[in-house]
Amino acid sequence: VKVNLQKVVFRMTSAHWIWVANWVLLKQIGPSSGDQLPMVSLWDGLPTQWDSERNIKWRCELPGEGWSSPVVSGNQVYLTAAVPQANGGYRLVLLIVDAISGRLLPAVELFTQHADAPGIHTKNSHASPTPIIDSDYIYLHFGHQGTACCRLDGTVVWRNSELAYRPVHGNGGSPVVTKSRLIFSRDRKSVV
């Protein structure tokens, strides 16, 4: 479960706020006492329990498989999925969900993984890395299948599938943006 940190206040000593995109991150400065830090909500009446029927604003069935965590910008939720195909391959896609209504927008197909692609560990998926948002762009990494950049409306800016390698267990490392660089891991057996 991801927590919208804009709606939560952490009470800490020696702390400062870092604003990144639409998320507020809290970073502790100095030595940690190891004590559990309380979280205090700014809003009364937030649910403390929920299930499939109670305290749910909307539900959205998502196509495919994936372990990526959702990321949020504005009123949209973004995540990746590997949608199985009848031929044994996968369509590797960006999913966008309207955060207000829960409506799934049309999937953005970024890559096709063919049935003869290297296998992955049974505890992994073909869409494990979490996308990252930087300004008006979202970066998506599908391991040995490729990396892509889209605008937040889903328009593809670029795709790169030239950095092929034979994975060990499938990819799990999420990309990082720093200055003008996009950094991601290439956990491999050998260069293809």
C-alpha positions as CSV (number, residue, x, y, z in Angstrom):
1,V,0.0,0.0,0.0
2,K,1.4,3.4,-1.0
3,V,0.7,6.4,1.2
4,N,0.2,9.8,-0.2
5,L,2.7,11.7,1.9
6,Q,1.0,15.0,1.2
7,K,-1.8,13.9,3.5
8,V,0.4,12.7,6.3
9,V,2.7,14.6,8.7
10,F,5.6,12.8,10.3
11,R,6.7,14.1,13.7
12,M,10.5,13.9,13.8
13,T,13.4,15.7,15.3
14,S,16.1,16.9,12.9
15,A,14.1,16.4,9.7
16,H,13.4,18.4,6.6
17,W,11.0,18.2,3.6
18,I,12.0,17.4,0.1
19,W,9.4,18.2,-2.6
20,V,9.7,15.9,-5.7
21,A,7.0,16.1,-8.4
22,N,3.7,15.7,-6.6
23,W,5.1,13.7,-3.8
24,V,6.5,15.0,-0.5
25,L,9.4,12.9,0.8
26,L,10.7,13.2,4.3
27,K,14.4,12.7,5.0
28,Q,15.8,12.3,8.5
29,I,19.1,14.1,9.2
30,G,21.5,12.9,11.8
31,P,21.6,9.7,13.9
32,S,18.4,7.7,14.3
33,S,17.3,6.7,17.8
34,G,15.7,3.5,16.3
35,D,12.3,4.4,17.9
36,Q,9.2,4.0,15.8
37,L,8.1,7.4,14.7
38,P,4.4,8.3,14.9
39,M,2.4,9.4,11.9
40,V,-0.3,12.0,12.4
41,S,-2.9,12.8,9.8
42,L,-4.0,16.4,9.1
43,W,-7.5,15.1,8.2
44,D,-10.1,13.6,10.5
45,G,-12.1,10.6,9.6
46,L,-9.5,8.9,7.3
47,P,-10.2,5.1,7.1
48,T,-8.1,2.8,9.2
49,Q,-9.7,-0.4,7.8
50,W,-10.7,-1.3,4.3
51,D,-11.6,-4.3,2.3
52,S,-13.2,-5.0,-1.2
53,E,-16.4,-3.2,-0.3
54,R,-15.6,-0.9,2.6
55,N,-13.8,2.5,2.4
56,I,-12.9,2.0,-1.3
57,K,-13.6,5.0,-3.6
58,W,-13.1,2.9,-6.8
59,R,-11.6,-0.3,-8.0
60,C,-9.9,-0.9,-11.4
61,E,-9.1,-4.3,-12.9
62,L,-5.7,-4.0,-14.6
63,P,-4.6,-6.1,-17.5
64,G,-1.5,-8.3,-17.5
65,E,1.1,-9.0,-14.9
66,G,3.6,-6.8,-13.1
67,W,5.3,-5.9,-9.9
68,S,5.9,-2.2,-10.5
69,S,4.6,0.2,-7.8
70,P,2.2,2.9,-9.0
71,V,3.5,6.4,-9.3
72,V,1.2,9.5,-9.2
73,S,1.3,12.9,-10.9
74,G,-1.7,15.2,-10.8
75,N,-4.9,13.1,-11.1
76,Q,-3.3,10.2,-12.8
77,V,-1.8,6.9,-11.6
78,Y,0.9,5.2,-13.7
79,L,2.3,1.7,-13.7
80,T,3.6,-0.9,-16.0
81,A,2.3,-4.3,-17.1
82,A,3.3,-7.3,-19.2
83,V,0.1,-8.4,-21.0
84,P,0.3,-12.1,-22.1
85,Q,-0.4,-12.9,-25.7
86,A,-1.8,-16.1,-27.3
87,N,1.6,-16.7,-29.0
88,G,3.4,-16.9,-25.6
89,G,4.9,-13.5,-25.8
90,Y,3.9,-10.3,-23.9
91,R,3.0,-6.7,-24.8
92,L,4.9,-4.4,-22.4
93,V,2.8,-1.4,-21.7
94,L,2.3,1.8,-19.7
95,L,-1.0,1.8,-17.8
96,I,-2.7,5.1,-16.9
97,V,-5.6,5.3,-14.5
98,D,-7.6,8.4,-13.7
99,A,-7.2,8.8,-10.0
100,I,-10.5,10.5,-9.5
101,S,-12.8,8.1,-11.4
102,G,-10.6,4.9,-11.5
103,R,-11.1,4.7,-15.2
104,L,-8.4,2.9,-17.1
105,L,-7.2,4.8,-20.1
106,P,-6.0,3.0,-23.2
107,A,-2.7,1.2,-22.6
108,V,0.4,2.6,-24.3
109,E,2.3,-0.3,-26.0
110,L,6.0,0.2,-25.7
111,F,7.6,-3.1,-26.5
112,T,6.8,-6.6,-27.6
113,Q,8.5,-9.5,-25.9
114,H,8.5,-12.6,-28.1
115,A,7.9,-16.1,-26.7
116,D,11.6,-17.1,-27.3
117,A,12.9,-14.2,-25.0
118,P,15.1,-15.3,-22.1
119,G,13.1,-16.5,-19.1
120,I,12.8,-14.9,-15.7
121,H,12.6,-16.1,-12.1
122,T,9.1,-17.4,-11.1
123,K,9.0,-14.7,-8.4
124,N,9.6,-11.9,-10.9
125,S,7.5,-10.4,-13.7
126,H,8.3,-8.8,-17.1
127,A,7.2,-5.5,-15.7
128,S,8.8,-5.3,-12.3
129,P,10.7,-1.9,-12.3
130,T,8.6,1.0,-11.0
131,P,8.4,3.9,-13.5
132,I,9.8,7.3,-12.5
133,I,8.3,10.7,-13.2
134,D,10.6,13.7,-13.8
135,S,8.8,17.0,-14.7
136,D,6.4,16.3,-17.6
137,Y,8.0,12.9,-18.5
138,I,7.7,9.3,-17.3
139,Y,10.6,6.9,-17.7
140,L,9.8,3.1,-18.0
141,H,12.4,0.3,-17.9
142,F,11.6,-3.2,-19.0
143,G,15.0,-4.7,-18.5
144,H,16.6,-6.4,-21.5
145,Q,13.5,-5.6,-23.6
146,G,14.0,-1.9,-23.5
147,T,13.6,1.5,-21.9
148,A,11.2,4.3,-22.9
149,C,10.2,7.8,-22.2
150,C,6.6,9.1,-22.5
151,R,4.9,12.4,-21.8
152,L,2.4,12.2,-18.9
153,D,-0.5,12.0,-21.4
154,G,1.0,8.7,-22.7
155,T,2.6,10.1,-25.9
156,V,5.8,8.2,-26.6
157,V,8.9,10.4,-26.8
158,W,11.5,7.8,-27.4
159,R,12.2,4.0,-27.1
160,N,15.5,2.3,-26.8
161,S,15.9,-1.5,-27.3
162,E,19.5,-1.4,-28.4
163,L,21.0,-2.3,-25.0
164,A,20.1,-5.9,-25.2
165,Y,21.6,-8.4,-22.7
166,R,20.7,-11.9,-21.4
167,P,19.2,-11.4,-17.9
168,V,19.8,-13.7,-14.9
169,H,16.4,-13.5,-13.2
170,G,14.6,-10.8,-15.1
171,N,14.9,-7.1,-14.3
172,G,13.8,-5.6,-11.0
173,G,15.8,-2.4,-10.7
174,S,13.8,0.8,-11.2
175,P,15.4,3.7,-13.2
176,V,16.8,6.9,-11.6
177,V,17.0,10.3,-13.1
178,T,19.9,12.6,-12.2
179,K,20.6,15.8,-14.0
180,S,20.5,14.8,-17.7
181,R,21.1,11.1,-17.1
182,L,18.7,8.1,-16.8
183,I,20.4,5.4,-14.8
184,F,19.2,1.7,-14.6
185,S,20.8,-1.7,-13.8
186,R,21.6,-4.4,-16.3
187,D,21.8,-7.6,-14.3
188,R,23.0,-10.0,-16.9
189,K,24.8,-13.3,-17.6
190,S,26.6,-11.9,-20.6
191,V,26.4,-9.2,-23.3
192,V,24.3,-10.4,-26.3
